[in-house]
Amino acid sequence: MSAMADPGDNGEGRARNELSGQVVGNVVQARDIGQVTLRTPASAPARIPRQLPPEPRGFVNRVSELDALDRLLEETGDGSAPLLAVVSGLGGVGKSAVSRRWAHRVRGRFADGQLYADLGASRHRGGVEVSDVLGGFLRALGVHEEWIPADLPERAALFRSKTADLRLLIVLDDVEHAAQVTPMLPASAAGAVVVTSHRRLGELIVAGAVPVPVAPLGEEEGVRLLAGVLGDERVNADPVAARELARLCGGLPVALRVAAARLTQRRTWPISRLVNELADERRRLERLAAGGKTIVEAVFETACRALPPEAALLYRLLGAMPVADFSAQVVQVVAGVEPEETERLLEVLLEANLIEETEQERYRFHDLVRLHASRPAARQEVPEERETTLHRVASWYLGRTAAADRAIMGSRLRLASAPGPADAGTPFASPGEALDWLESERRNILAFLRLAGQAGWDEIVWQTVEALWALYHNRKHYADWIEAGRLGAVSARRCGDRAAEARMRNQTARALIELGEFDPAIEDLLLAKSLAEASGSRRMEAAVLESLGQADLARNATDSAIERFTEALALNEAMNNPRGVGLQTYHLGQAYGAANRLHDAAEAFERAMAVMGEVGDELSQAKAGIELGLAYRELGRSAEAVETVARAAETMRARRIPVKEARAWEVLADLAADTGDDEGAGEYLRRAIAACLASGNRTRADALSGRLPADGSP
């Protein structure tokens, strides 16, 4: 912006005041300025992710690998893509340790933060959902759940938009395929991505990635690692045996650490005694070959023989579970002992380096140890004991999931009976805590659903799937949602429970509707409708009719949607189910609005608000209030619209639901503009912008900012 004086200006007002170029923010153009007050929209707090795990302990050498990664930062590339390195090598060779060590060394060069994902934790007995990882990254960058797209391509596009100008470091651990990496590459040439994999990922190398191979430790480095655990004095007392132990361990750090932990437990043993034990072993882990010797299983067997019987049993039973990690609560269920004894047994396994603590009260096997733990689980335990333990854990997950569902959703249609206190565990302190627990355990729950389905534990399967609605409906894990629904439908059918099968198919169809896959959704819903009618469950009939109405509404078949919702409403009225009446009336109002039947829509929303108020559902009442305000506006009832939407806006703000809050403020801004109240419209727009920013929807915030007066005045 510039103010230019006319050459012929005699001081009597012939000055030029010009504005050119692209302008972002406030602009003031005037001749005489007394006092100016500028107000800008509230912005969301800065979100700088710091996701790197702690630095590895006992790190040894790896100078060449770290130098190779350092050289990565010296690469200039063509300026169109982030720097990319592939750290590859044998499982257990220390790839993750190298990448973490380097990431911590250089993190100061990436001012916009660090993102981290362990894809191996997601892959155990199932595919990695790259879309879920991207969703987590977007949340870490401040994008609200409501604005994260469902489809992978759209998530990848949004991720590139969010990272276009960022200096961001991304570490992707235990990648299986190059295709898992491509969607997670940021769009900024100032960023860097480090990938670890047991594969070379040649596709990425061809595309320009820097290869950083990680070989097993040499004997000297292996001895240094042992000395770091055992102490120099003990290693120097038997240097030949120490070198032989490093060789027998194949240079794999995880094997060396297990061997060192064994010697730490036996302080009177010379190193040569353990060397002799390992030399006699014949059992191998085929994929853990190094230097022509397959000795890692022997190392683990030696470590396990040193365990107390109860810890050895727990180790084998944990190895039988189909999960990548586990909480202390699950370990207690597996062990069948009190919390204090569970903690002691975990300490024994931690001391032996057979498990690691990934975060507080959460554990996992090292990648290589898992292979060993799963073998004795099948070999040494009688099938009945193993099956009993797995059934106990599956039942516990059912009880805990059902308790979380009730904490989040309150009173709703449920076909399963309520779990008892022994099944549910400690009550959740809040709906948020319950949802967080479901999120942290969702992969494990799905893994146990697969196992339970194969084992024929059908009641557990469908009841768990029903309870997972609280997670899937709120967090939109569509792949999990659909797979779980299919498993539940199969199990319900085997149980001969038609209502339960209808429930499973109805829940699955809701995911398909949200994804726009209407044909399979309708197929599921029509079958669910027949099953519900045959079962005699009128509440299930009403639920299926609601979903059919949602499908019609999504396809703009408003007449059919009205018919469905009307029928569902009649069923709920006949059953004297007030919450169902309120919900179906709300949906009916939406359908009327889509059909431009504004008077009918307003009456429906008024009734929905009244019913939801009677049953104490404040959130649903506020949602109906926003829709009612929109109908009132179209009908010219502006004063009533303002009053209704203002109450809804305050409710959404109090309940910390920024997406709906922003929508309410935006409606109020429109209502103020209708009456020429520019000052009020500006204030409401600023509140809407602040709520959008709080939810991570900067795109909508920018659009609303464009509606503010150019001079920034109210």
C-alpha atoms as one frame of an Amber mdcrd trajectory, in Angstrom:
protein
   0.000   0.000   0.000   1.305   3.480  -0.761   0.127   7.114  -0.452   1.433
   9.292  -3.283   1.340  13.124  -3.589   0.227  14.652  -6.880   3.038  16.814
  -8.406   0.594  19.700  -8.638  -0.635  19.349  -5.109  -0.923  22.778  -3.447
  -1.764  21.272  -0.104  -5.519  21.549  -0.708  -6.332  17.858  -1.044  -5.156
  16.602  -4.409  -3.123  13.711  -2.860  -3.530  10.204  -4.272  -4.073   7.263
  -1.927  -3.515   4.036  -3.848  -3.686   0.331  -2.956  -2.111  -2.259  -5.236
  -0.994  -5.881  -5.134  -2.255  -8.692  -2.923  -3.120  -7.625   0.601  -3.719
  -9.932   3.558  -5.039  -8.536   6.831  -6.017  -4.992   7.823  -5.713  -1.984
   5.508  -6.423   1.643   6.404  -6.891   4.255   3.633  -7.556   7.816   4.727
  -6.347  11.358   4.395  -6.387  12.503   7.987  -6.065   9.902  10.715  -6.725
  10.640  14.326  -6.828   7.308  16.158  -7.118   3.832  14.616  -8.013   0.612
  16.457  -7.461  -2.616  14.543  -9.009  -5.900  15.591  -8.007  -9.161  13.976
  -9.703 -12.544  14.138  -8.579 -14.817  16.926  -6.132 -17.437  15.746  -5.673
 -20.977  16.901  -2.711 -21.601  19.198   0.405 -22.797  17.391   0.519 -26.568
  16.999   4.129 -27.745  16.796   4.216 -31.535  17.078   7.062 -33.161  19.034
   6.366 -36.841  18.444   9.851 -38.362  18.446  10.265 -41.260  20.902  13.093
 -40.930  23.451  16.677 -41.341  22.297  17.917 -44.936  22.446  20.046 -45.889
  25.423  23.407 -47.555  25.096  23.842 -46.382  21.511  27.075 -47.709  19.982
  29.042 -46.366  17.009  26.993 -46.151  13.777  29.231 -43.273  12.701  28.938
 -44.040   8.987  25.156 -44.290   9.117  24.818 -41.028  11.038  27.235 -39.316
   8.624  25.142 -40.534   5.697  22.056 -38.994   7.281  23.955 -35.774   7.991
  24.848 -35.564   4.321  21.149 -35.727   3.593  20.795 -32.198   4.974  23.488
 -30.994   2.582  21.475 -32.212  -0.413  19.764 -29.448  -2.318  17.650 -31.608
  -4.626  15.551 -29.826  -7.213  13.589 -27.816  -4.650  10.321 -29.580  -5.409
  10.236 -32.338  -2.814  11.396 -33.043   0.740  14.693 -34.783   1.432  14.127
 -38.528   1.855  16.306 -41.278   3.322  15.647 -45.019   3.588  17.351 -46.661
   6.569  17.226 -50.382   5.845  18.634 -53.607   7.238  17.906 -56.900   8.963
  15.226 -56.985  11.609  16.636 -56.099  15.011  19.816 -54.601  13.597  19.177
 -51.159  15.083  17.513 -49.202  12.276  15.075 -47.479  14.617  17.874 -46.591
  17.033  19.918 -44.975  14.250  16.986 -42.961  12.945  15.925 -41.796  16.404
  19.473 -40.872  17.406  19.910 -38.782  14.267  16.462 -37.226  14.532  17.199
 -35.980  18.042  20.566 -34.605  16.894  19.038 -32.479  14.130  15.549 -31.702
  15.426  16.538 -28.093  16.130  16.824 -27.558  12.375  13.122 -28.312  11.921
  11.336 -25.426  13.585   7.841 -26.638  12.653   8.158 -29.892  14.562   8.631
 -33.626  14.176   6.082 -36.302  13.303   6.574 -39.990  14.049   4.684 -43.171
  13.191   5.521 -46.810  13.905   3.886 -48.661  11.027   5.019 -51.990  12.420
   2.766 -51.503  15.423  -0.167 -51.214  13.015   0.783 -54.112  10.795   0.678
 -57.085  13.161  -1.643 -59.646  11.591  -3.278 -57.054   9.395  -2.551 -54.305
   6.893  -1.325 -50.861   7.808  -4.066 -48.252   7.409  -2.009 -45.414   5.943
  -5.137 -43.270   6.064  -5.193 -43.603   9.857  -1.553 -42.522  10.142  -2.270
 -39.490   7.971  -5.297 -38.716  10.109  -3.094 -38.728  13.216  -0.574 -36.426
  11.531  -3.316 -33.990  10.518  -4.658 -33.937  14.071  -1.138 -33.270  15.353
  -0.924 -30.305  12.973  -4.132 -28.833  14.388  -6.798 -30.093  12.006 -10.063
 -30.834  13.819 -11.578 -34.310  13.420 -14.587 -32.897  11.577 -12.416 -31.557
   8.765 -10.288 -34.639   8.149 -11.490 -36.281   4.909 -12.487 -39.942   4.876
 -10.603 -40.965   1.723  -6.839 -41.504   1.607  -6.238 -39.344  -1.505  -8.084
 -36.422   0.068  -6.200 -36.829   3.351  -2.905 -36.902   1.455  -3.883 -33.755
  -0.452  -4.822 -31.957   2.774  -1.543 -33.083   4.375   0.412 -31.612   1.454
  -1.509 -28.363   1.817  -0.840 -28.178   5.554   2.897 -28.868   5.116   3.583
 -26.810   1.983   5.667 -24.181   3.808   6.846 -26.098   6.862  10.307 -27.178
   8.002   9.131 -30.551   9.254  10.980 -33.765  10.126   9.029 -37.006   9.660
  10.214 -40.428  10.853   8.300 -43.457   9.533   9.379 -46.578  11.380   9.144
 -50.173  10.123   7.712 -49.490   6.680   6.785 -52.535   4.603   6.159 -51.032
   1.151   7.064 -47.827  -0.677   3.370 -47.178  -1.292   2.940 -46.590   2.437
   5.403 -43.679   2.290   4.270 -41.731  -0.768   0.999 -40.324   0.687   2.880
 -39.111   3.778   5.520 -37.035   1.977   5.128 -33.344   2.828   4.984 -30.751
   0.053   7.860 -28.664   1.389  11.431 -28.932   0.094  12.502 -27.653   3.519
  11.290 -30.868   5.159  12.986 -34.237   5.579  11.616 -37.770   5.829  13.475
 -40.741   7.314  12.059 -44.195   6.625  13.194 -47.394   8.321  12.455 -50.783
   6.819  13.759 -54.332   6.683  13.348 -53.959   2.933  15.491 -51.808   0.660
  12.422 -50.069  -0.827  14.002 -49.784  -4.252  11.054 -47.796  -5.619  11.914
 -44.942  -3.282  15.615 -45.154  -4.113  14.854 -44.935  -7.831  12.694 -41.901
  -7.074  15.644 -40.134  -5.442  15.726 -41.306  -1.825  19.136 -41.618  -0.162
  19.846 -45.241   0.873  21.332 -45.699   4.357  22.000 -49.437   4.884  22.507
 -50.570   8.477  24.643 -53.674   8.856  24.979 -55.826  11.976  27.508 -54.569
  14.497  31.074 -55.732  14.102  32.677 -57.727  16.879  34.389 -54.692  18.407
  31.172 -52.696  18.410  29.300 -55.672  19.857  31.865 -55.948  22.659  31.475
 -52.221  23.346  27.732 -52.707  23.648  28.261 -55.570  26.106  30.699 -53.448
  28.112  28.108 -50.684  28.304  25.733 -53.096  30.068  28.115 -55.371  31.986
  30.916 -52.917  32.703  34.448 -52.805  31.313  35.906 -54.835  34.176  33.806
 -57.902  33.508  34.337 -57.791  29.745  38.098 -57.237  30.082  38.296 -60.253
  32.385  37.232 -62.524  29.508  37.826 -60.635  26.213  37.939 -63.725  23.979
  34.586 -64.945  25.266  33.138 -61.452  24.897  34.169 -61.359  21.231  32.717
 -64.822  20.691  29.460 -63.800  22.344  29.238 -60.771  20.038  29.837 -63.075
  17.067  27.281 -65.654  18.194  24.694 -62.912  18.595  25.185 -62.065  14.938
  25.795 -58.418  15.685  22.105 -57.923  16.416  21.734 -55.380  19.227  18.520
 -56.938  20.553  20.235 -60.332  20.905  23.282 -58.759  22.539  21.114 -56.952
  25.065  19.186 -60.104  25.980  22.473 -61.971  26.474  23.850 -59.122  28.589
  20.685 -59.078  30.704  21.136 -62.820  31.319  24.708 -62.256  32.511  23.588
 -59.336  34.668  21.238 -61.695  36.485  24.131 -64.162  36.992  26.903 -61.903
  38.232  29.129 -64.817  39.241  29.089 -66.361  35.776  32.022 -65.819  33.414
  30.977 -64.780  29.932  32.327 -68.077  28.605  29.570 -69.998  30.413  26.865
 -68.235  28.402  28.937 -68.670  25.243  28.997 -72.435  25.857  25.200 -72.495
  26.294  24.611 -70.637  23.092  27.032 -72.777  21.129  25.013 -75.918  21.937
  21.664 -74.570  20.811  20.022 -76.026  17.693  16.786 -74.061  17.428  16.785
 -71.182  15.051  14.655 -68.269  13.865  14.876 -68.497  10.102  14.497 -64.828
   9.383  17.114 -63.833  11.931  20.160 -65.182  10.115  23.381 -63.173  10.432
  26.890 -64.165   9.469  25.709 -67.636   8.445  24.509 -68.363  11.984  20.897
 -68.442  13.135  21.426 -68.027  16.847  18.904 -65.472  18.070  16.310 -68.030
  19.107  19.005 -69.732  21.186  19.685 -66.419  22.924  16.008 -66.008  23.726
  15.661 -69.588  24.911  18.558 -69.047  27.288  16.940 -65.866  28.595  13.605
 -67.623  29.095  15.161 -70.507  31.029  16.424 -67.964  33.548  12.918 -66.622
  34.162  10.910 -67.638  37.226   8.204 -70.137  36.225   5.353 -67.642  36.563
   7.183 -65.048  34.421   8.038 -67.679  31.798   4.376 -68.695  31.651   3.281
 -65.077  31.238   5.855 -64.626  28.460   4.442 -67.574  26.534   0.818 -66.558
  27.055   1.525 -63.003  25.933   3.170 -64.474  22.850  -0.078 -66.263  22.025
  -2.029 -63.001  21.798  -2.738 -61.579  18.320  -1.714 -58.027  19.253   1.258
 -55.763  18.664   1.297 -54.186  22.119  -0.576 -54.498  25.382  -1.472 -52.490
  28.450  -0.754 -53.426  32.029  -4.488 -54.103  32.441  -4.405 -56.698  29.668
  -1.297 -58.288  31.150  -3.151 -58.644  34.432  -6.037 -60.375  32.659  -3.609
 -62.721  30.896  -1.742 -63.544  34.089  -4.873 -63.847  36.213  -3.144 -62.285
  39.232  -3.415 -59.138  41.358  -2.031 -55.776  40.104   0.993 -55.903  42.402
   2.011 -59.338  41.118   1.394 -58.208  37.531   3.754 -55.290  38.062   6.414
 -57.608  39.477   6.176 -59.996  36.542   6.395 -57.114  34.084   9.537 -55.904
  35.826  11.072 -59.362  35.409  10.360 -59.365  31.671  11.587 -55.784  31.328
  14.796 -56.614  33.168  15.420 -59.513  30.803  14.820 -57.181  27.820  12.108
 -59.505  26.564   9.571 -56.666  26.440   9.876 -52.902  26.273   7.761 -50.140
  27.746   6.596 -47.904  24.910   4.781 -45.433  27.146   3.487 -45.386  30.667
   1.641 -48.626  31.458   1.946 -49.897  27.872   4.313 -52.585  26.597   5.329
 -54.520  23.513   7.738 -57.251  22.546  10.824 -56.309  20.619  10.194 -57.205
  16.994  12.494 -60.223  17.065  11.440 -61.450  20.461   7.825 -61.630  19.297
   8.764 -64.325  16.815  10.295 -66.356  19.602   7.480 -65.735  22.080   4.846
 -66.967  19.656   6.593 -70.301  19.073   6.722 -71.657  22.619   3.171 -70.393
  23.065   2.051 -72.955  20.498   4.570 -75.616  21.522   4.749 -75.731  25.296
   1.294 -74.765  26.536  -1.603 -77.198  26.362  -4.278 -75.961  23.923  -6.917
 -75.741  26.655  -4.821 -73.361  28.753  -4.021 -71.163  25.776  -7.653 -71.079
  24.633  -8.905 -70.305  28.136  -6.542 -67.357  28.406  -7.475 -65.945  25.009
 -11.193 -66.317  25.788 -10.659 -64.509  29.088  -8.952 -61.589  27.332 -11.615
 -61.428  24.599 -14.329 -61.328  27.273 -12.476 -58.587  29.119 -12.254 -56.507
  25.969 -16.002 -56.950  25.486 -16.753 -55.729  29.010 -14.374 -52.800  28.811
 -15.597 -51.748  25.366 -19.217 -51.905  26.513 -18.371 -49.764  29.548 -16.693
 -47.191  27.300 -19.713 -47.174  24.994 -22.042 -46.417  27.909 -19.767 -43.677
  29.226 -19.711 -41.984  25.822 -23.193 -42.562  24.418 -25.336 -42.809  27.533
 -28.755 -44.309  26.932 -29.225 -45.690  23.429 -30.484 -48.807  21.694 -28.412
 -51.829  22.753 -29.242 -55.467  22.178 -26.426 -56.812  24.377 -26.951 -57.056
  28.106 -24.993 -54.656  30.295 -21.637 -56.029  31.504 -21.156 -56.520  35.218
 -18.532 -54.584  37.217 -16.086 -57.491  37.033 -16.216 -57.396  33.245 -16.074
 -53.646  32.841 -13.131 -52.900  35.108 -12.562 -49.472  36.658 -15.267 -46.993
  35.571 -14.210 -44.290  33.136 -13.943 -40.843  34.662 -15.379 -39.054  31.631
 -16.620 -39.640  28.083 -13.312 -38.268  26.809 -11.309 -40.788  28.795 -13.501
 -43.608  27.494 -13.069 -42.500  23.888  -9.301 -42.206  24.353  -9.191 -45.768
  25.696 -11.124 -47.082  22.697  -8.750 -45.235  20.385  -5.650 -46.658  22.070
  -7.010 -50.216  21.999  -8.861 -50.234  18.680  -6.318 -52.353  16.773  -6.131
 -54.865  19.599  -9.918 -55.073  19.851 -10.154 -55.717  16.118  -7.424 -58.373
  16.342  -9.371 -60.161  19.071 -12.556 -59.889  17.018 -10.783 -61.765  14.219
  -9.500 -64.389  16.630 -12.876 -64.746  18.368 -14.618 -65.147  15.037 -12.250
 -67.939  14.030 -12.692 -69.600  17.425 -16.496 -69.422  17.206 -16.955 -67.097
  20.205 -19.845 -65.478  18.401 -21.640 -63.776  21.291 -18.425 -61.971  22.179
 -17.927 -60.864  18.581 -21.268 -59.258  17.816 -21.684 -57.694  21.253 -18.230
 -56.116  21.021 -19.000 -54.792  17.545 -22.221 -53.232  18.803 -20.304 -51.430
  21.552 -17.687 -50.157  19.079 -20.290 -47.803  17.572 -19.157 -45.161  20.085
 -15.653 -45.227  18.590 -16.410 -45.646  14.916 -19.234 -43.097  14.779 -17.083
 -40.432  16.447 -13.635 -41.153  14.993 -14.538 -42.481  11.519 -12.108 -45.401
  11.218 -13.992 -46.648   8.193 -11.835 -49.668   7.290 -12.044 -51.009  10.855
 -15.734 -50.099  11.057 -16.667 -52.107   7.979 -14.478 -55.120   8.795 -15.834
 -55.298  12.344 -19.398 -55.029  11.077 -18.864 -57.904   8.653 -17.351 -60.070
  11.403 -20.266 -59.219  13.671 -22.851 -60.109  11.030 -21.295 -63.535  10.471
 -21.215 -64.242  14.204 -24.771 -63.016  14.794 -26.016 -65.236  11.990 -24.238
 -68.258  13.479 -25.939 -67.443  16.780 -29.289 -67.448  15.010 -29.953 -63.952
  16.402 -31.783 -62.058  13.655 -32.038 -58.809  15.568 -28.293 -58.858  16.270
 -27.508 -59.539  12.620 -29.776 -56.657  11.630 -27.878 -54.481  14.101 -24.521
 -55.466  12.603 -25.621 -54.816   9.031 -27.218 -51.519  10.004 -24.018 -50.280
  11.662 -21.934 -51.326   8.663 -24.321 -49.586   6.274 -23.902 -46.287   8.127
 -20.171 -46.361   7.363 -20.873 -47.144   3.707 -23.368 -44.268   3.478 -20.797
 -41.813   4.841 -18.318 -43.077   2.231 -20.887 -42.613  -0.531 -21.042 -46.347
  -1.283 -24.813 -46.426  -1.538 -25.421 -49.695  -3.422 -23.788 -52.007  -0.847
 -25.288 -49.885   1.941 -28.820 -50.323   0.590 -28.210 -54.041   0.105 -27.204
 -54.382   3.756 -30.106 -52.254   4.945 -32.780 -54.119   3.027 -31.524 -57.407
   4.451 -31.341 -55.802   7.902 -34.941 -54.628   7.538 -36.136 -58.168   6.748
 -34.160 -59.563   9.670 -35.494 -56.928  12.065 -39.080 -57.613  11.017 -38.574
 -61.364  11.370 -37.032 -60.912  14.819 -39.989 -58.917  16.109 -37.663 -56.137
  17.360 -39.544 -52.930  16.595 -36.668 -50.777  17.842 -34.377 -52.441  15.317
 -36.970 -51.860  12.617 -37.001 -48.173  13.500 -33.185 -48.002  13.530 -32.959
 -49.573  10.067 -35.639 -47.228   8.718 -33.634 -44.287  10.029 -30.548 -45.517
   8.169 -32.550 -46.010   4.981 -33.751 -42.435   5.375 -30.151 -41.245   5.831
 -29.175 -43.018   2.615 -32.077 -41.401   0.762 -31.230 -37.976   2.132 -27.582
 -38.361   1.099 -28.751 -39.196  -2.432 -31.167 -36.227  -2.505 -34.176 -38.581
  -2.615 -36.048 -36.325  -0.206 -39.549 -37.751  -0.711 -38.328 -41.243   0.082
 -36.331 -39.939   3.063 -39.440 -38.245   4.455 -41.353 -41.479   4.105 -38.664
 -43.475   5.915 -38.292 -41.019   8.800 -42.074 -40.749   9.184 -42.365 -44.513
   9.462 -39.492 -44.660  11.976 -41.132 -41.875  13.989 -44.425 -43.771  14.120
 -42.692 -46.886  15.425 -40.937 -44.921  18.183 -44.189 -43.246  19.160 -45.929
 -46.627  19.343 -43.118 -47.938  21.566 -43.228 -44.802  23.749 -39.505 -44.187
  23.125 -39.123 -40.408  23.624 -35.478 -40.146  22.602 -36.232 -42.045  19.415
 -39.173 -39.728  18.784 -36.930 -36.676  19.168 -34.233 -38.110  16.940 -36.560
 -39.125  14.112 -38.376 -35.804  14.294 -35.033 -34.033  13.912 -34.173 -36.140
  10.845 -37.636 -35.493   9.454 -37.024 -31.768   9.813 -33.789 -32.101   7.834
 -35.630 -33.928   5.060 -38.382 -31.285   4.989 -35.744 -28.579   4.760 -34.032
 -30.353   1.846 -37.439 -30.507   0.113 -37.955 -26.756   0.764 -41.008 -27.482
   2.950 -39.955 -24.797   5.385 -43.098 -24.611   7.559 -43.017 -28.403   8.037
 -39.285 -28.268   8.791 -39.751 -25.572  11.433 -42.546 -27.524  13.138 -40.418
 -30.686  13.154 -37.399 -28.933  14.667 -39.590 -27.235  17.286 -40.959 -30.602
  18.342 -37.497 -32.215  18.325 -36.159 -29.471  20.590 -39.039 -29.889  23.000
 -38.683 -33.678  23.189 -34.902 -33.574  23.569 -35.298 -31.014  26.321 -37.669
 -33.358  28.160 -35.215 -36.273  28.003 -32.262 -34.053  28.978 -30.338 -34.359
  25.688 -28.898 -30.849  25.570 -26.566 -31.538  22.654 -29.285 -32.839  20.335
 -31.496 -29.967  21.406 -28.803 -27.477  20.355 -28.282 -29.219  17.004 -32.002
 -28.925  16.324 -31.857 -25.297  17.430 -29.359 -24.386  14.713 -31.496 -26.054
  12.053 -34.621 -24.371  13.417 -32.902 -20.989  13.198 -32.135 -21.595   9.536
 -35.775 -22.442   8.876 -36.960 -19.370  10.804 -34.651 -17.157   8.729 -36.117
 -18.445   5.480 -39.603 -17.878   6.884 -38.811 -14.273   7.823 -38.974 -14.918
  11.578 -35.615 -13.262  12.252 -36.043 -12.388  15.928 -36.991 -15.961  16.833
 -34.121 -17.258  14.706 -31.571 -15.105  16.555 -32.824 -16.190  19.968 -32.826
 -19.896  19.045 -29.425 -19.985  17.358 -27.770 -17.851  20.047 -28.763 -20.406
  22.694 -27.427 -23.200  20.510 -24.130 -21.352  19.954 -23.572 -20.952  23.700
 -24.348 -24.627  24.271 -21.842 -25.703  21.627 -19.200 -23.392  23.081 -19.771
 -24.696  26.592 -19.542 -28.308  25.394 -16.399 -27.518  23.355 -17.791 -28.556
  19.975 -16.143 -25.913  17.754 -17.490 -27.213  14.440 -21.125 -26.736  15.458
 -20.264 -23.564  17.360 -18.764 -22.035  14.201 -21.862 -22.963  12.231 -24.107
 -21.257  14.789 -22.065 -18.015  14.798 -22.104 -17.994  11.002 -25.899 -18.269
  10.951 -26.110 -15.401  13.448 -23.816 -13.308  11.220 -26.160 -13.902   8.282
 -29.142 -12.921  10.393 -27.426  -9.700  11.501 -26.501  -8.844   7.910 -30.120
  -9.354   6.868 -31.147  -6.465   9.111 -28.238  -4.190   8.146 -26.440  -4.703
  11.459 -22.913  -4.706  10.027 -21.287  -4.314  13.427 -23.115  -7.347  14.811
 -22.396  -9.364  11.670 -18.687  -8.606  11.975 -18.589  -9.671  15.616 -20.363
 -12.957  14.879 -18.039 -13.615  11.948 -15.010 -13.091  14.171 -16.407 -15.624
  16.637 -17.066 -18.078  13.804 -13.516 -17.595  12.515 -12.061 -18.241  15.977
 -14.108 -21.449  16.296 -13.018 -22.608  12.824  -9.388 -22.042  13.708  -9.857
 -23.924  16.966 -11.185 -26.890  14.986  -8.323 -26.755  12.482 -10.486 -25.641
   9.544  -8.355 -22.765   8.302  -9.891 -22.997   4.826 -13.320 -22.076   6.167
 -11.783 -19.446   8.462 -10.133 -17.777   5.467 -13.414 -17.837   3.548 -15.234
 -16.171   6.445 -12.436 -13.606   6.816 -13.157 -12.514   3.266 -16.608 -11.417
   4.401 -15.233  -8.933   6.946 -15.071  -5.253   5.921 -11.832  -4.523   4.044
 -10.775  -1.832   6.523 -11.108  -4.208   9.455 -13.760  -2.076  11.138 -16.552
  -3.808  13.073
